[in-house]
Amino acid sequence: MSIRYIVKIEKFAENHYIKKFSKKYKNYWEVTLKGLILELERFNELYDDNLISSYNNILIYKMYFRVAGTNFSRKSSGNRYIFSLDKNINEIKILLVYHKNDIGAKNETVAWKKLIKNNYDTYNFLK
């Protein structure tokens, strides 16, 4: 039996790099975002190796994606998204969607973790 998750996009994610993707890719972005949401609704955390951190019932994942209509693979596109999975309420929240050049830091992981910690009180356990 698989779990079907409720997927939400957080306001911080919408107001930052998602707007940039939407302007740059227009209709392709809409298709891409729908695909990401469908993928997350059926996400299986037991078989995924993209787990970054966990605390109690909350898991944080980093995933790669490609924009529809482009010729890149997920990994080579430079596009990533960070989401949390709350196992108690079967809810996934998209916290950040970005291209690696959007972050603009030498250490991408440190930079996105800082963004998450500074904009979401719930995830201050990220190290």
N, CA, C and O atoms as CSV, one atom per row, in Angstrom:
chain,resi,resn,atom,element,x,y,z
A,1,MET,N,N,0.831,-1.180,0.000
A,1,MET,CA,C,0.000,0.000,0.000
A,1,MET,C,C,0.882,1.253,0.000
A,1,MET,O,O,1.795,1.373,0.817
A,2,SER,N,N,0.611,2.169,-0.903
A,2,SER,CA,C,1.395,3.393,-0.935
A,2,SER,C,C,0.595,4.543,-0.342
A,2,SER,O,O,-0.634,4.571,-0.406
A,3,ILE,N,N,1.310,5.469,0.223
A,3,ILE,CA,C,0.697,6.639,0.838
A,3,ILE,C,C,0.573,7.725,-0.219
A,3,ILE,O,O,1.477,7.925,-1.031
A,4,ARG,N,N,-0.537,8.411,-0.200
A,4,ARG,CA,C,-0.702,9.568,-1.070
A,4,ARG,C,C,-0.568,10.814,-0.188
A,4,ARG,O,O,-1.340,11.016,0.749
A,5,TYR,N,N,0.417,11.630,-0.506
A,5,TYR,CA,C,0.712,12.801,0.303
A,5,TYR,C,C,-0.032,14.037,-0.198
A,5,TYR,O,O,-0.319,14.176,-1.387
A,6,ILE,N,N,-0.333,14.922,0.738
A,6,ILE,CA,C,-0.829,16.252,0.411
A,6,ILE,C,C,0.416,17.099,0.140
A,6,ILE,O,O,1.337,17.121,0.956
A,7,VAL,N,N,0.450,17.797,-1.000
A,7,VAL,CA,C,1.614,18.593,-1.373
A,7,VAL,C,C,1.234,20.073,-1.358
A,7,VAL,O,O,0.239,20.485,-1.955
A,8,LYS,N,N,2.051,20.854,-0.662
A,8,LYS,CA,C,1.848,22.305,-0.588
A,8,LYS,C,C,3.137,23.010,-0.991
A,8,LYS,O,O,4.240,22.534,-0.723
A,9,ILE,N,N,2.971,24.144,-1.635
A,9,ILE,CA,C,4.122,24.980,-1.972
A,9,ILE,C,C,4.127,26.139,-0.987
A,9,ILE,O,O,3.152,26.885,-0.895
A,10,GLU,N,N,5.205,26.289,-0.263
A,10,GLU,CA,C,5.309,27.346,0.731
A,10,GLU,C,C,5.451,28.716,0.050
A,10,GLU,O,O,5.995,28.825,-1.049
A,11,LYS,N,N,4.955,29.744,0.720
A,11,LYS,CA,C,4.987,31.116,0.181
A,11,LYS,C,C,6.405,31.574,-0.125
A,11,LYS,O,O,6.646,32.223,-1.143
A,12,PHE,N,N,7.343,31.238,0.753
A,12,PHE,CA,C,8.738,31.630,0.503
A,12,PHE,C,C,9.216,31.067,-0.827
A,12,PHE,O,O,9.858,31.772,-1.606
A,13,ALA,N,N,8.910,29.814,-1.090
A,13,ALA,CA,C,9.315,29.182,-2.358
A,13,ALA,C,C,8.649,29.870,-3.546
A,13,ALA,O,O,9.297,30.133,-4.558
A,14,GLU,N,N,7.364,30.158,-3.422
A,14,GLU,CA,C,6.634,30.828,-4.506
A,14,GLU,C,C,7.206,32.205,-4.797
A,14,GLU,O,O,7.348,32.590,-5.958
A,15,ASN,N,N,7.533,32.940,-3.755
A,15,ASN,CA,C,7.950,34.330,-3.908
A,15,ASN,C,C,9.403,34.509,-4.325
A,15,ASN,O,O,9.824,35.632,-4.603
A,16,HIS,N,N,10.152,33.467,-4.375
A,16,HIS,CA,C,11.550,33.625,-4.749
A,16,HIS,C,C,11.822,32.982,-6.103
A,16,HIS,O,O,11.395,33.521,-7.124
A,17,TYR,N,N,12.484,31.902,-6.142
A,17,TYR,CA,C,12.976,31.386,-7.418
A,17,TYR,C,C,11.896,30.790,-8.313
A,17,TYR,O,O,12.102,30.682,-9.522
A,18,ILE,N,N,10.755,30.403,-7.759
A,18,ILE,CA,C,9.688,29.868,-8.610
A,18,ILE,C,C,9.217,30.937,-9.594
A,18,ILE,O,O,8.923,30.630,-10.750
A,19,LYS,N,N,9.145,32.179,-9.147
A,19,LYS,CA,C,8.767,33.266,-10.056
A,19,LYS,C,C,9.749,33.364,-11.225
A,19,LYS,O,O,9.350,33.592,-12.367
A,20,LYS,N,N,11.017,33.192,-10.927
A,20,LYS,CA,C,12.058,33.249,-11.963
A,20,LYS,C,C,11.871,32.116,-12.978
A,20,LYS,O,O,11.964,32.341,-14.184
A,21,PHE,N,N,11.610,30.911,-12.493
A,21,PHE,CA,C,11.358,29.776,-13.388
A,21,PHE,C,C,10.126,30.034,-14.247
A,21,PHE,O,O,10.126,29.751,-15.445
A,22,SER,N,N,9.086,30.568,-13.635
A,22,SER,CA,C,7.839,30.828,-14.341
A,22,SER,C,C,8.035,31.832,-15.473
A,22,SER,O,O,7.522,31.637,-16.574
A,23,LYS,N,N,8.770,32.896,-15.206
A,23,LYS,CA,C,9.029,33.907,-16.240
A,23,LYS,C,C,9.916,33.354,-17.354
A,23,LYS,O,O,9.686,33.623,-18.533
A,24,LYS,N,N,10.913,32.594,-16.975
A,24,LYS,CA,C,11.883,32.092,-17.957
A,24,LYS,C,C,11.283,31.008,-18.858
A,24,LYS,O,O,11.529,30.999,-20.064
A,25,TYR,N,N,10.500,30.099,-18.278
A,25,TYR,CA,C,10.049,28.925,-19.025
A,25,TYR,C,C,8.560,28.933,-19.388
A,25,TYR,O,O,8.100,28.062,-20.126
A,26,LYS,N,N,7.810,29.907,-18.877
A,26,LYS,CA,C,6.384,30.092,-19.187
A,26,LYS,C,C,5.570,28.800,-19.080
A,26,LYS,O,O,5.511,28.209,-18.002
A,27,ASN,N,N,4.947,28.352,-20.163
A,27,ASN,CA,C,4.077,27.165,-20.117
A,27,ASN,C,C,4.839,25.893,-19.744
A,27,ASN,O,O,4.276,24.997,-19.114
A,28,TYR,N,N,6.103,25.809,-20.122
A,28,TYR,CA,C,6.890,24.628,-19.748
A,28,TYR,C,C,7.033,24.527,-18.233
A,28,TYR,O,O,7.096,23.430,-17.678
A,29,TRP,N,N,7.083,25.678,-17.572
A,29,TRP,CA,C,7.191,25.649,-16.116
A,29,TRP,C,C,5.913,25.092,-15.491
A,29,TRP,O,O,5.978,24.322,-14.533
A,30,GLU,N,N,4.762,25.471,-16.021
A,30,GLU,CA,C,3.492,24.962,-15.490
A,30,GLU,C,C,3.445,23.439,-15.589
A,30,GLU,O,O,3.024,22.767,-14.647
A,31,VAL,N,N,3.872,22.899,-16.717
A,31,VAL,CA,C,3.913,21.444,-16.913
A,31,VAL,C,C,4.898,20.813,-15.927
A,31,VAL,O,O,4.611,19.779,-15.323
A,32,THR,N,N,6.049,21.444,-15.775
A,32,THR,CA,C,7.075,20.934,-14.862
A,32,THR,C,C,6.576,20.910,-13.427
A,32,THR,O,O,6.737,19.908,-12.730
A,33,LEU,N,N,5.974,21.998,-12.984
A,33,LEU,CA,C,5.492,22.077,-11.605
A,33,LEU,C,C,4.391,21.049,-11.341
A,33,LEU,O,O,4.363,20.433,-10.276
A,34,LYS,N,N,3.498,20.863,-12.290
A,34,LYS,CA,C,2.467,19.835,-12.140
A,34,LYS,C,C,3.107,18.450,-12.008
A,34,LYS,O,O,2.664,17.626,-11.209
A,35,GLY,N,N,4.150,18.207,-12.797
A,35,GLY,CA,C,4.863,16.931,-12.719
A,35,GLY,C,C,5.534,16.724,-11.374
A,35,GLY,O,O,5.492,15.626,-10.819
A,36,LEU,N,N,6.159,17.781,-10.843
A,36,LEU,CA,C,6.801,17.677,-9.531
A,36,LEU,C,C,5.770,17.368,-8.444
A,36,LEU,O,O,6.016,16.544,-7.563
A,37,ILE,N,N,4.632,18.026,-8.511
A,37,ILE,CA,C,3.588,17.798,-7.507
A,37,ILE,C,C,3.049,16.370,-7.606
A,37,ILE,O,O,2.855,15.711,-6.584
A,38,LEU,N,N,2.812,15.895,-8.810
A,38,LEU,CA,C,2.343,14.511,-8.980
A,38,LEU,C,C,3.365,13.511,-8.446
A,38,LEU,O,O,3.006,12.532,-7.791
A,39,GLU,N,N,4.630,13.764,-8.731
A,39,GLU,CA,C,5.701,12.893,-8.236
A,39,GLU,C,C,5.720,12.870,-6.705
A,39,GLU,O,O,5.886,11.812,-6.098
A,40,LEU,N,N,5.552,14.029,-6.092
A,40,LEU,CA,C,5.586,14.107,-4.634
A,40,LEU,C,C,4.345,13.503,-3.988
A,40,LEU,O,O,4.432,12.954,-2.889
A,41,GLU,N,N,3.210,13.592,-4.637
A,41,GLU,CA,C,1.994,12.994,-4.081
A,41,GLU,C,C,2.163,11.489,-3.874
A,41,GLU,O,O,1.547,10.906,-2.982
A,42,ARG,N,N,2.992,10.873,-4.695
A,42,ARG,CA,C,3.210,9.424,-4.625
A,42,ARG,C,C,4.611,9.065,-4.135
A,42,ARG,O,O,5.092,7.955,-4.365
A,43,PHE,N,N,5.247,9.992,-3.471
A,43,PHE,CA,C,6.625,9.815,-3.027
A,43,PHE,C,C,6.739,8.652,-2.047
A,43,PHE,O,O,5.873,8.460,-1.193
A,44,ASN,N,N,7.810,7.882,-2.177
A,44,ASN,CA,C,8.058,6.758,-1.275
A,44,ASN,C,C,9.389,6.994,-0.564
A,44,ASN,O,O,10.454,6.748,-1.131
A,45,GLU,N,N,9.323,7.467,0.670
A,45,GLU,CA,C,10.549,7.807,1.392
A,45,GLU,C,C,11.392,6.591,1.754
A,45,GLU,O,O,12.569,6.745,2.081
A,46,LEU,N,N,10.841,5.419,1.707
A,46,LEU,CA,C,11.606,4.228,2.076
A,46,LEU,C,C,12.673,3.870,1.044
A,46,LEU,O,O,13.681,3.251,1.386
A,47,TYR,N,N,12.462,4.251,-0.198
A,47,TYR,CA,C,13.384,3.856,-1.260
A,47,TYR,C,C,14.185,5.017,-1.814
A,47,TYR,O,O,14.867,4.862,-2.827
A,48,ASP,N,N,14.119,6.166,-1.181
A,48,ASP,CA,C,14.789,7.329,-1.735
A,48,ASP,C,C,16.102,7.603,-1.021
A,48,ASP,O,O,16.175,7.551,0.207
A,49,ASP,N,N,17.135,7.893,-1.795
A,49,ASP,CA,C,18.446,8.156,-1.202
A,49,ASP,C,C,18.769,9.649,-1.173
A,49,ASP,O,O,19.930,10.024,-1.007
A,50,ASN,N,N,17.768,10.498,-1.332
A,50,ASN,CA,C,17.973,11.947,-1.332
A,50,ASN,C,C,17.652,12.596,0.011
A,50,ASN,O,O,17.494,13.815,0.090
A,51,LEU,N,N,17.556,11.802,1.046
A,51,LEU,CA,C,17.283,12.320,2.386
A,51,LEU,C,C,18.491,13.120,2.870
A,51,LEU,O,O,19.622,12.635,2.852
A,52,ILE,N,N,18.231,14.355,3.303
A,52,ILE,CA,C,19.299,15.228,3.788
A,52,ILE,C,C,19.358,15.234,5.303
A,52,ILE,O,O,20.434,15.171,5.897
A,53,SER,N,N,18.185,15.310,5.923
A,53,SER,CA,C,18.137,15.441,7.374
A,53,SER,C,C,16.780,14.960,7.885
A,53,SER,O,O,15.803,14.905,7.138
A,54,SER,N,N,16.740,14.618,9.154
A,54,SER,CA,C,15.461,14.250,9.766
A,54,SER,C,C,15.483,14.639,11.234
A,54,SER,O,O,16.527,14.668,11.886
A,55,TYR,N,N,14.291,14.935,11.724
A,55,TYR,CA,C,14.125,15.278,13.132
A,55,TYR,C,C,12.710,14.884,13.513
A,55,TYR,O,O,11.743,15.400,12.954
A,56,ASN,N,N,12.591,13.969,14.467
A,56,ASN,CA,C,11.287,13.435,14.870
A,56,ASN,C,C,10.538,12.921,13.640
A,56,ASN,O,O,10.997,11.986,12.985
A,57,ASN,N,N,9.410,13.514,13.328
A,57,ASN,CA,C,8.576,13.030,12.235
A,57,ASN,C,C,8.835,13.768,10.913
A,57,ASN,O,O,8.176,13.483,9.913
A,58,ILE,N,N,9.779,14.707,10.898
A,58,ILE,CA,C,10.011,15.526,9.706
A,58,ILE,C,C,11.290,15.099,9.002
A,58,ILE,O,O,12.355,14.993,9.612
A,59,LEU,N,N,11.159,14.857,7.704
A,59,LEU,CA,C,12.292,14.490,6.856
A,59,LEU,C,C,12.507,15.612,5.842
A,59,LEU,O,O,11.543,16.181,5.330
A,60,ILE,N,N,13.766,15.928,5.554
A,60,ILE,CA,C,14.102,16.953,4.552
A,60,ILE,C,C,14.834,16.272,3.402
A,60,ILE,O,O,15.789,15.524,3.610
A,61,TYR,N,N,14.369,16.543,2.191
A,61,TYR,CA,C,14.940,15.943,0.990
A,61,TYR,C,C,15.392,17.014,0.008
A,61,TYR,O,O,14.845,18.116,-0.038
A,62,LYS,N,N,16.397,16.662,-0.769
A,62,LYS,CA,C,16.846,17.479,-1.896
A,62,LYS,C,C,16.709,16.616,-3.145
A,62,LYS,O,O,17.231,15.503,-3.212
A,63,MET,N,N,16.001,17.150,-4.126
A,63,MET,CA,C,15.787,16.412,-5.369
A,63,MET,C,C,16.208,17.271,-6.557
A,63,MET,O,O,16.201,18.500,-6.487
A,64,TYR,N,N,16.568,16.613,-7.625
A,64,TYR,CA,C,16.921,17.268,-8.878
A,64,TYR,C,C,15.725,17.196,-9.817
A,64,TYR,O,O,14.917,16.270,-9.735
A,65,PHE,N,N,15.615,18.184,-10.715
A,65,PHE,CA,C,14.548,18.123,-11.709
A,65,PHE,C,C,14.993,18.818,-12.985
A,65,PHE,O,O,15.926,19.622,-12.986
A,66,ARG,N,N,14.314,18.495,-14.055
A,66,ARG,CA,C,14.534,19.181,-15.322
A,66,ARG,C,C,13.242,19.867,-15.702
A,66,ARG,O,O,12.155,19.403,-15.358
A,67,VAL,N,N,13.365,20.970,-16.410
A,67,VAL,CA,C,12.186,21.690,-16.884
A,67,VAL,C,C,11.730,21.030,-18.174
A,67,VAL,O,O,12.547,20.719,-19.042
A,68,ALA,N,N,10.424,20.816,-18.301
A,68,ALA,CA,C,9.851,20.226,-19.517
A,68,ALA,C,C,10.285,21.059,-20.727
A,68,ALA,O,O,10.383,22.283,-20.648
A,69,GLY,N,N,10.538,20.385,-21.830
A,69,GLY,CA,C,10.912,21.077,-23.060
A,69,GLY,C,C,12.389,21.418,-23.178
A,69,GLY,O,O,12.812,21.996,-24.179
A,70,THR,N,N,13.183,21.066,-22.161
A,70,THR,CA,C,14.625,21.302,-22.230
A,70,THR,C,C,15.339,19.982,-22.506
A,70,THR,O,O,14.764,18.906,-22.347
A,71,ASN,N,N,16.588,20.081,-22.919
A,71,ASN,CA,C,17.345,18.879,-23.290
A,71,ASN,C,C,18.304,18.408,-22.205
A,71,ASN,O,O,19.230,17.648,-22.488
A,72,PHE,N,N,18.098,18.842,-20.984
A,72,PHE,CA,C,18.979,18.451,-19.894
A,72,PHE,C,C,18.409,17.261,-19.138
A,72,PHE,O,O,17.202,17.020,-19.148
A,73,SER,N,N,19.295,16.523,-18.484
A,73,SER,CA,C,18.834,15.492,-17.560
A,73,SER,C,C,18.510,16.181,-16.238
A,73,SER,O,O,18.814,17.360,-16.056
A,74,ARG,N,N,17.899,15.450,-15.327
A,74,ARG,CA,C,17.601,16.021,-14.008
A,74,ARG,C,C,18.872,16.557,-13.352
A,74,ARG,O,O,18.903,17.684,-12.857
A,75,LYS,N,N,19.898,15.746,-13.356
A,75,LYS,CA,C,21.119,16.095,-12.637
A,75,LYS,C,C,21.906,17.212,-13.332
A,75,LYS,O,O,22.404,18.124,-12.672
A,76,SER,N,N,22.015,17.142,-14.649
A,76,SER,CA,C,22.828,18.127,-15.372
A,76,SER,C,C,22.137,19.477,-15.541
A,76,SER,O,O,22.785,20.454,-15.917
A,77,SER,N,N,20.841,19.550,-15.270
A,77,SER,CA,C,20.102,20.806,-15.448
A,77,SER,C,C,20.536,21.883,-14.451
A,77,SER,O,O,20.442,23.075,-14.743
A,78,GLY,N,N,21.009,21.466,-13.282
A,78,GLY,CA,C,21.358,22.416,-12.233
A,78,GLY,C,C,20.162,22.839,-11.401
A,78,GLY,O,O,20.289,23.691,-10.522
A,79,ASN,N,N,18.994,22.249,-11.670
A,79,ASN,CA,C,17.765,22.603,-10.950
A,79,ASN,C,C,17.547,21.648,-9.785
A,79,ASN,O,O,17.716,20.435,-9.907
A,80,ARG,N,N,17.165,22.232,-8.652
A,80,ARG,CA,C,16.928,21.424,-7.463
A,80,ARG,C,C,15.696,21.938,-6.722
A,80,ARG,O,O,15.270,23.077,-6.911
A,81,TYR,N,N,15.139,21.087,-5.887
A,81,TYR,CA,C,14.112,21.550,-4.958
A,81,TYR,C,C,14.285,20.832,-3.635
A,81,TYR,O,O,14.710,19.679,-3.566
A,82,ILE,N,N,13.938,21.565,-2.588
A,82,ILE,CA,C,14.043,21.073,-1.222
A,82,ILE,C,C,12.622,20.959,-0.691
A,82,ILE,O,O,11.814,21.875,-0.847
A,83,PHE,N,N,12.326,19.825,-0.061
A,83,PHE,CA,C,10.992,19.678,0.522
A,83,PHE,C,C,11.065,18.938,1.839
A,83,PHE,O,O,12.008,18.200,2.124
A,84,SER,N,N,10.028,19.168,2.632
A,84,SER,CA,C,9.911,18.458,3.903
A,84,SER,C,C,8.751,17.488,3.813
A,84,SER,O,O,7.760,17.742,3.128
A,85,LEU,N,N,8.885,16.391,4.502
A,85,LEU,CA,C,7.826,15.394,4.593
A,85,LEU,C,C,7.500,15.215,6.064
A,85,LEU,O,O,8.362,14.839,6.859
A,86,ASP,N,N,6.265,15.482,6.421
A,86,ASP,CA,C,5.808,15.283,7.796
A,86,ASP,C,C,5.065,13.949,7.836
A,86,ASP,O,O,3.947,13.834,7.332
A,87,LYS,N,N,5.686,12.961,8.429
A,87,LYS,CA,C,5.128,11.611,8.439
A,87,LYS,C,C,3.876,11.491,9.301
A,87,LYS,O,O,3.066,10.588,9.089
A,88,ASN,N,N,3.706,12.385,10.267
A,88,ASN,CA,C,2.515,12.319,11.136
A,88,ASN,C,C,1.241,12.712,10.410
A,88,ASN,O,O,0.169,12.181,10.701
A,89,ILE,N,N,1.350,13.636,9.472
A,89,ILE,CA,C,0.146,14.120,8.787
A,89,ILE,C,C,0.173,13.866,7.279
A,89,ILE,O,O,-0.688,14.358,6.550
A,90,ASN,N,N,1.163,13.097,6.811
A,90,ASN,CA,C,1.282,12.754,5.379
A,90,ASN,C,C,1.241,13.997,4.497
A,90,ASN,O,O,0.483,14.074,3.530
A,91,GLU,N,N,2.079,14.966,4.861
A,91,GLU,CA,C,2.111,16.223,4.122
A,91,GLU,C,C,3.534,16.522,3.664
A,91,GLU,O,O,4.499,16.352,4.409
A,92,ILE,N,N,3.633,16.967,2.426
A,92,ILE,CA,C,4.906,17.403,1.858
A,92,ILE,C,C,4.797,18.888,1.577
A,92,ILE,O,O,3.814,19.358,1.004
A,93,LYS,N,N,5.835,19.629,1.995
A,93,LYS,CA,C,5.903,21.061,1.736
A,93,LYS,C,C,7.139,21.347,0.891
A,93,LYS,O,O,8.261,21.005,1.264
A,94,ILE,N,N,6.907,21.978,-0.251
A,94,ILE,CA,C,8.026,22.415,-1.086
A,94,ILE,C,C,8.547,23.705,-0.464
A,94,ILE,O,O,7.833,24.705,-0.392
A,95,LEU,N,N,9.795,23.671,-0.016
A,95,LEU,CA,C,10.374,24.779,0.720
A,95,LEU,C,C,11.187,25.722,-0.162
A,95,LEU,O,O,11.235,26.927,0.082
A,96,LEU,N,N,11.826,25.161,-1.190
A,96,LEU,CA,C,12.713,25.952,-2.033
A,96,LEU,C,C,12.870,25.254,-3.373
A,96,LEU,O,O,13.089,24.044,-3.430
A,97,VAL,N,N,12.759,26.016,-4.442
A,97,VAL,CA,C,12.992,25.521,-5.799
A,97,VAL,C,C,14.007,26.481,-6.407
A,97,VAL,O,O,13.767,27.688,-6.427
A,98,TYR,N,N,15.131,25.979,-6.902
A,98,TYR,CA,C,16.177,26.883,-7.362
A,98,TYR,C,C,17.062,26.232,-8.417
A,98,TYR,O,O,17.072,25.013,-8.591
A,99,HIS,N,N,17.798,27.081,-9.110
A,99,HIS,CA,C,18.895,26.635,-9.963
A,99,HIS,C,C,20.161,26.883,-9.157
A,99,HIS,O,O,20.231,27.847,-8.394
A,100,LYS,N,N,21.151,26.032,-9.317
A,100,LYS,CA,C,22.351,26.144,-8.475
A,100,LYS,C,C,23.005,27.520,-8.587
A,100,LYS,O,O,23.658,27.953,-7.637
A,101,ASN,N,N,22.854,28.220,-9.707
A,101,ASN,CA,C,23.429,29.561,-9.849
A,101,ASN,C,C,22.625,30.620,-9.100
A,101,ASN,O,O,23.134,31.713,-8.849
A,102,ASP,N,N,21.389,30.319,-8.743
A,102,ASP,CA,C,20.568,31.259,-7.976
A,102,ASP,C,C,21.107,31.451,-6.566
A,102,ASP,O,O,20.990,32.532,-5.989
A,103,ILE,N,N,21.685,30.417,-6.029
A,103,ILE,CA,C,22.161,30.440,-4.644
A,103,ILE,C,C,23.391,31.336,-4.503
A,103,ILE,O,O,23.525,32.067,-3.522
A,104,GLY,N,N,24.273,31.275,-5.477
A,104,GLY,CA,C,25.421,32.161,-5.516
A,104,GLY,C,C,26.407,32.020,-4.380
A,104,GLY,O,O,26.929,33.023,-3.893
A,105,ALA,N,N,26.670,30.827,-3.952
A,105,ALA,CA,C,27.635,30.606,-2.872
A,105,ALA,C,C,28.614,29.510,-3.285
A,105,ALA,O,O,28.327,28.694,-4.160
A,106,LYS,N,N,29.759,29.513,-2.643
A,106,LYS,CA,C,30.754,28.475,-2.929
A,106,LYS,C,C,30.242,27.105,-2.513
A,106,LYS,O,O,30.469,26.111,-3.203
A,107,ASN,N,N,29.554,27.063,-1.389
A,107,ASN,CA,C,29.011,25.800,-0.911
A,107,ASN,C,C,27.487,25.861,-0.992
A,107,ASN,O,O,26.829,26.445,-0.131
A,108,GLU,N,N,26.948,25.258,-2.024
A,108,GLU,CA,C,25.511,25.290,-2.284
A,108,GLU,C,C,24.696,24.742,-1.116
A,108,GLU,O,O,23.687,25.337,-0.735
A,109,THR,N,N,25.115,23.627,-0.550
A,109,THR,CA,C,24.364,22.997,0.534
A,109,THR,C,C,24.279,23.908,1.753
A,109,THR,O,O,23.208,24.064,2.339
A,110,VAL,N,N,25.382,24.497,2.129
A,110,VAL,CA,C,25.386,25.418,3.270
A,110,VAL,C,C,24.444,26.591,2.983
A,110,VAL,O,O,23.713,27.031,3.870
A,111,ALA,N,N,24.461,27.092,1.757
A,111,ALA,CA,C,23.641,28.249,1.388
A,111,ALA,C,C,22.144,27.941,1.454
A,111,ALA,O,O,21.378,28.721,2.021
A,112,TRP,N,N,21.717,26.800,0.873
A,112,TRP,CA,C,20.272,26.525,0.907
A,112,TRP,C,C,19.804,26.157,2.303
A,112,TRP,O,O,18.671,26.464,2.675
A,113,LYS,N,N,20.661,25.500,3.085
A,113,LYS,CA,C,20.277,25.200,4.468
A,113,LYS,C,C,20.094,26.492,5.264
A,113,LYS,O,O,19.185,26.593,6.088
A,114,LYS,N,N,20.950,27.468,5.019
A,114,LYS,CA,C,20.830,28.754,5.697
A,114,LYS,C,C,19.532,29.452,5.282
A,114,LYS,O,O,18.840,30.023,6.125
A,115,LEU,N,N,19.204,29.410,4.000
A,115,LEU,CA,C,17.942,29.987,3.525
A,115,LEU,C,C,16.743,29.342,4.217
A,115,LEU,O,O,15.814,30.030,4.642
A,116,ILE,N,N,16.774,28.037,4.322
A,116,ILE,CA,C,15.668,27.309,4.960
A,116,ILE,C,C,15.578,27.683,6.441
A,116,ILE,O,O,14.500,28.010,6.938
A,117,LYS,N,N,16.703,27.635,7.136
A,117,LYS,CA,C,16.695,27.948,8.569
A,117,LYS,C,C,16.259,29.388,8.838
A,117,LYS,O,O,15.560,29.647,9.817
A,118,ASN,N,N,16.661,30.322,7.982
A,118,ASN,CA,C,16.331,31.733,8.191
A,118,ASN,C,C,14.892,32.077,7.840
A,118,ASN,O,O,14.379,33.105,8.281
A,119,ASN,N,N,14.231,31.233,7.052
A,119,ASN,CA,C,12.881,31.562,6.588
A,119,ASN,C,C,11.794,30.628,7.100
A,119,ASN,O,O,10.609,30.867,6.867
A,120,TYR,N,N,12.184,29.576,7.789
A,120,TYR,CA,C,11.217,28.622,8.345
A,120,TYR,C,C,11.646,28.234,9.754
A,120,TYR,O,O,12.681,27.593,9.932
A,121,ASP,N,N,10.877,28.610,10.734
A,121,ASP,CA,C,11.205,28.266,12.126
A,121,ASP,C,C,11.199,26.768,12.367
A,121,ASP,O,O,11.971,26.273,13.188
A,122,THR,N,N,10.355,26.049,11.676
A,122,THR,CA,C,10.183,24.612,11.877
A,122,THR,C,C,11.448,23.808,11.583
A,122,THR,O,O,11.638,22.728,12.142
A,123,TYR,N,N,12.311,24.324,10.715
A,123,TYR,CA,C,13.442,23.529,10.234
A,123,TYR,C,C,14.780,24.027,10.775
A,123,TYR,O,O,15.810,23.857,10.124
A,124,ASN,N,N,14.776,24.629,11.936
A,124,ASN,CA,C,16.036,25.125,12.501
A,124,ASN,C,C,16.948,23.988,12.977
A,124,ASN,O,O,18.057,24.249,13.442
A,125,PHE,N,N,16.509,22.756,12.870
A,125,PHE,CA,C,17.348,21.612,13.225
A,125,PHE,C,C,18.372,21.293,12.146
A,125,PHE,O,O,19.281,20.497,12.384
A,126,LEU,N,N,18.248,21.899,10.958
A,126,LEU,CA,C,19.220,21.655,9.883
A,126,LEU,C,C,20.600,22.140,10.324
A,126,LEU,O,O,20.750,23.237,10.862
A,127,LYS,N,N,21.581,21.311,10.086
A,127,LYS,CA,C,22.961,21.670,10.458
A,127,LYS,C,C,23.800,21.906,9.238
A,127,LYS,O,O,24.986,22.217,9.355
